[in-house]
């Protein structure tokens, strides 16, 4: 199975942040941003031309066995690089290597333990990751068959393996492509990004055993260096508040349909307007209470797998399906169904 046809090129750092860095950063920061955008553009072209190879098949749907391999690119850009840690081996002592290994495992654990999903493709797909990619590369991405992590620039961005939810976010793009093939454009693209934020956050919450009330609901916490005025790339609890920095700009995410951003940039604002469905999920999880991966996460997961979800589905169709799946799981007229419906209403999507 190959995850590429409708995916665009999802990366951890939104393009509006890279553009701001290229326009307002120091000479070194501008060079880092431009180099990152150049590499991202190359991978985008490769995906469009179907140059990237399909990932290897896993063991099969019935065999729930983690298969992790971590490589290092040695600050070059050749993939996958040199093997530095394989499944079952001990820590290497290199933070990036060990964080990548642990993050791949934590993502596998959430999907298997909670949703009985055997890896990204539900067929035991091996999970590969390459660390130390490029020099001053300020991004991380799922390229259709593996994870790739930059080391950051050491000034504004930390190494990208430091954020567990970013690892979960990027791997979830593979799950979404396998299940729903949501087109990476406009509202369907924003849903694609939001689903990655939802399950990226749930990976972190499940690993930490945090309930909805104590979770931080931040995506990319730890990525910013101390010099940045911000806490993360995005906030699911309070979209638009994650950062406000002289160089990176202000978090542009809306939390309500009345603030929806119409733009030709960023595939129609996929990293921006994802704040609206993100907020709906947080409202749902907070109102239900307890561990978010149990009820709210299950409703969203079953909606992701719903045959009625189409590649170009927008917020309204997705919202309706979440309400329907809440009713299927918890009963028509249940508290959970009402909570989901109300959550969407609060962000301006009336079901």
Secondary structure, DSSP 8 states (H G I E B T S, - for coil): ----TT----BSS-HHHHHHHHHHS-HHHHHHHHHHHHHHHHHHHHHHTT-S------S-TT-----EEEEE-TTS--SS-EEEEETT----S-HHHHHHHHHHHHHHHHHHHHH---STTSS---EEEEES-SSS---EEE-SSSEEE----SSSB--GGG-HHHHHHHHHHHHHHHHT---SSHHHHHHHHHHHHHHHHHHHHHHHT--TTT---EESTT-B-TTSSBS-SEESSSTT-SBEETTTEE----SSGGG----SSHHHHTTTTHHHHHHHHHHHHHHH-S-TTTTHHHHHHHHHT-TT--TT--HHHHHHHHHHHHHHHH-TT-HHHHHHHHHHHHTT---
